[in-house]
Amino acid sequence: MYSLYEPGPPVLTEAVPLEVSDITSKLVKEREIHDRLNTKIERMRFHQDSAYTSEDSDSSAPSADDEDAAAKIIFMLVGLPASGKSTICKQLNRYFNKHHFTSGIYNAGDVRRQLVSFENSDFFDPNNAAGQREREHFADITVNNLVRDLNSGDIQIGFLDATNTTIMRRKRMVHKLVDEVDNPKIVVMNIQCNQPELVNFNIACKTKNADYAERDYEEAINDFKQRSLHYIHMYEPITPRELVNYPIDLYIDYQNGGEVFDLNRFDHLNPKFMALMTKFKDSYEEKFGREYLKRVNSFNNFIKNLA
């Protein structure tokens, strides 16, 4: 009944080992090379942000009106670290705001960083009971903030940007949204990245996020890989059986930077929203996907030239 892609292999396969891989083997010995690589990543991130804000407004596209404002649309993201969740959130958030929907991103990592200082990947170890309690607490704060702003009318569309990699977490989030949001329309967006060359690039970009901004490049790479391994151990892929138990309105399967971008209708969604969502999907490769692959190729060529 539903068109649902089978989950691909998780990130950090044998092609991307935990120990220092060929992405860093020539970098950790020389500070000059570290600086060159970080400069390259910063340049790529700048071009990425520019690409995401360069879309021209389309006055002919559907826009929101008073009728649309009654429904509250929530994107619940699901995906392992470095799979592209925050990137697609930013792209969609800017897109909908350009087309007269008010939207906002609610990131569980940002909540965590506001409340505790990050030390290392041990916080994400599934055997770390205290860390697990805190992670769930931060997820609850994040979704509570989202519910508050939806019900107050501050936003019409909210992005719950967290890994949500366990069935228990997803079930709790969906039930809270259904129980506490006025007229919710829930979109589950499953984000996967299972190509090693893409994962390498995504992880390299993570070395400049808030958790690792002051860390050595090698240390950041290895700690983030260990964090990802912890999540893989907890990861419960979405299945059709799980989805049919949720009162959701749309399921989106997004893989490898847009290589797969599939909208699966479950129930009725506002036609103006769906027209915009379909337009975004159909133009994604041209506006974002090709540029992403260019950056990946540029990064990989840069690494090869260092060898």
C-alpha positions in Angstrom: 0.0 0.0 0.0 2.8 2.4 0.9 5.9 3.2 -1.2 8.6 2.9 1.4 12.2 2.3 0.6 14.0 -0.3 2.6 16.5 1.3 5.0 20.0 1.4 3.6 23.1 0.4 5.5 23.9 2.7 8.4 26.8 5.2 8.3 30.3 4.2 9.3 30.5 0.9 7.5 33.9 -0.8 7.2 34.7 1.7 4.4 34.7 4.4 7.0 36.5 2.8 10.0 36.5 4.3 13.5 40.3 4.8 13.6 41.9 7.7 11.7 40.9 6.9 8.1 42.4 8.1 4.9 40.3 11.2 5.2 42.7 12.3 8.0 45.8 10.1 7.8 47.8 12.7 6.0 46.3 15.6 8.0 47.0 14.8 11.7 50.8 15.2 11.3 51.1 18.7 10.0 49.4 21.8 11.3 49.7 23.6 8.0 47.6 20.8 6.3 45.1 21.0 9.2 44.7 24.7 8.5 44.3 24.2 4.8 41.6 21.6 5.3 39.7 23.8 7.8 39.9 26.7 5.4 38.5 24.5 2.6 35.6 23.3 4.8 34.8 26.9 5.8 34.7 27.9 2.2 32.4 25.0 1.4 30.1 25.9 4.3 30.0 29.5 3.1 29.0 28.4 -0.4 26.5 26.0 1.0 24.8 28.8 3.0 24.8 31.1 0.0 23.2 28.4 -2.2 20.4 27.8 0.4 19.5 31.5 0.4 19.8 32.2 -3.3 16.4 30.8 -4.3 14.3 33.4 -6.0 10.8 33.9 -4.7 8.2 32.6 -7.0 5.1 34.8 -7.0 3.1 32.2 -8.9 3.7 29.5 -6.2 0.9 28.8 -3.7 1.2 30.7 -0.5 -0.4 30.5 2.9 -3.7 32.2 3.9 -6.1 32.3 6.8 -7.4 28.9 6.0 -3.9 27.4 6.1 -3.1 28.9 9.4 -5.6 26.6 11.2 -3.4 23.6 10.6 -0.1 23.1 12.4 2.4 21.1 10.3 5.2 19.3 12.1 8.2 17.7 10.5 9.6 15.0 12.8 13.0 14.1 11.5 14.6 10.7 11.9 18.2 9.9 11.1 21.7 9.1 12.3 24.3 11.8 12.9 25.9 13.3 9.7 23.0 12.1 7.6 21.9 15.6 6.5 19.0 16.3 8.9 19.9 19.9 9.9 20.8 20.8 6.3 17.4 19.7 4.9 15.7 21.5 7.8 17.4 24.8 7.0 16.6 24.4 3.3 12.9 23.7 4.0 12.7 26.4 6.7 14.0 29.1 4.3 11.8 27.8 1.5 8.5 27.9 3.5 9.3 31.3 5.0 9.9 32.7 1.5 6.4 31.4 0.6 4.6 33.1 3.4 4.4 30.3 5.9 6.0 31.1 9.3 8.2 28.2 10.3 11.0 27.4 12.8 13.6 24.8 13.6 13.7 23.1 17.0 17.0 21.4 17.4 17.7 19.0 20.4 21.4 19.5 20.1 21.0 23.3 20.5 19.0 22.7 23.7 21.6 20.3 25.0 24.4 22.9 24.3 22.4 25.6 26.2 22.1 23.4 29.3 25.3 21.3 29.6 28.9 21.5 28.3 29.9 18.9 25.8 32.8 16.8 26.7 33.0 13.8 24.4 31.0 11.0 22.7 30.7 9.1 26.0 27.5 11.2 26.6 25.9 9.3 23.7 27.0 5.8 24.8 23.8 3.7 25.1 25.3 2.2 28.3 25.5 5.6 29.8 22.2 5.6 31.8 22.6 9.2 33.0 23.4 10.4 29.5 20.4 8.6 28.1 18.1 10.3 30.7 19.5 13.7 29.8 19.1 13.1 26.1 15.5 12.2 26.5 15.1 15.2 28.8 16.5 17.5 26.2 14.3 15.9 23.5 11.3 16.7 25.8 12.3 20.3 26.2 12.7 20.6 22.5 9.3 19.2 21.6 7.7 21.3 24.4 9.2 24.5 22.9 7.8 23.4 19.5 4.3 22.7 20.9 4.3 26.1 22.7 5.1 28.1 19.6 2.7 26.1 17.4 -0.2 26.6 19.8 0.6 30.3 20.4 0.5 31.0 16.6 4.2 32.0 16.4 4.8 29.4 13.7 2.6 27.4 11.3 5.3 24.8 10.5 7.8 23.4 12.9 10.8 21.1 12.4 11.7 18.7 15.2 15.4 18.3 14.4 16.7 15.4 16.4 18.0 11.9 15.7 14.8 10.2 17.0 16.4 6.9 16.1 14.4 4.6 18.5 10.8 3.5 18.2 10.2 4.5 21.8 11.4 8.1 21.2 9.4 8.4 18.0 6.3 7.1 19.6 6.6 9.5 22.5 7.1 12.5 20.2 4.2 11.6 17.9 1.8 11.0 20.8 2.8 14.3 22.5 2.2 16.2 19.2 -1.2 14.6 18.7 -2.3 15.2 22.3 -1.1 18.7 22.8 -1.0 20.5 19.4 -4.2 22.1 18.0 -5.1 20.5 14.7 -1.7 18.9 14.0 -0.5 17.6 10.7 2.5 15.3 11.2 5.2 14.7 8.6 7.8 12.0 9.3 11.0 12.7 7.4 13.4 9.8 7.3 16.9 10.9 6.5 19.6 8.5 5.5 23.2 8.7 4.2 24.8 5.4 3.4 27.5 6.3 0.8 31.0 6.4 2.5 32.2 9.3 0.4 29.2 11.4 1.4 29.6 10.4 5.0 33.3 11.4 5.0 32.4 14.8 3.8 29.5 15.3 6.2 31.6 14.3 9.2 34.4 16.6 8.1 31.9 19.5 8.1 30.9 18.5 11.6 34.3 19.3 12.9 33.3 23.0 12.8 30.0 22.8 14.6 29.5 24.1 18.1 30.6 20.8 19.8 34.0 20.8 18.2 34.8 24.4 17.3 37.7 24.5 19.7 38.9 20.9 19.2 41.7 19.5 17.2 40.6 18.2 13.8 41.7 14.6 14.4 40.1 14.6 17.8 36.9 16.0 16.4 36.7 13.5 13.6 37.3 10.4 15.8 34.9 11.6 18.5 32.2 12.2 16.0 32.7 8.8 14.5 32.4 7.3 18.0 29.2 9.3 18.6 27.8 7.9 15.4 28.7 4.3 16.4 26.8 4.8 19.6 23.8 5.9 17.7 24.1 2.9 15.3 23.9 0.6 18.3 20.6 2.2 19.3 19.3 2.7 15.8 15.8 1.2 15.0 15.0 1.9 11.3 11.5 3.0 10.4 9.3 0.2 8.9 5.9 0.3 7.3 4.5 -1.6 10.3 5.6 1.2 12.6 4.3 4.0 10.4 0.8 2.6 10.1 0.5 2.9 13.9 1.0 6.7 13.8 -1.6 9.2 12.8 0.7 10.9 10.3 -0.2 12.7 7.2 3.0 12.4 5.1 6.1 10.2 5.0 9.2 11.5 3.3 12.1 9.3 2.4 15.3 11.3 1.7 18.6 9.6 1.0 22.2 10.6 0.2 21.7 14.4 -0.3 18.6 14.0 -2.4 19.5 10.9 -4.5 16.2 9.6 -3.2 13.5 12.1 -2.4 10.1 10.4 -2.2 6.8 11.8 -0.8 4.4 9.2 0.4 0.8 10.4 1.1 -0.9 8.8 4.1 -3.8 11.2 4.6 -5.0 14.7 3.5 -2.7 17.7 3.8 -3.5 21.2 2.8 -3.2 21.4 -1.0 -1.2 24.6 -0.9 1.4 23.1 1.4 1.5 19.9 -0.7 2.0 21.9 -3.9 4.9 23.8 -2.3 6.4 20.5 -1.0 6.1 18.9 -4.3 7.7 21.9 -6.1 10.6 21.8 -3.6 11.1 18.1 -4.2 11.0 18.4 -7.9 13.5 21.2 -8.1 15.8 19.8 -5.4 18.4 18.3 -7.6 18.8 21.4 -9.6 18.9 23.8 -6.7 20.7 21.8 -4.0 21.7 18.3 -5.0 24.1 19.1 -7.8 25.9 21.7 -5.7 26.2 19.3 -2.8 27.8 16.6 -5.0 30.2 19.2 -6.4 31.3 20.1 -2.8 31.7 16.4 -2.0 33.8 15.8 -5.1 35.9 18.9 -4.5 36.5 17.8 -0.9 37.5 14.2 -2.0 39.8 15.6 -4.6 41.4 17.9 -2.1 42.0 14.9 0.2 43.5 12.9 -2.6 45.9 15.7 -3.5 47.2 15.7 0.1 48.2 12.1 -0.1 
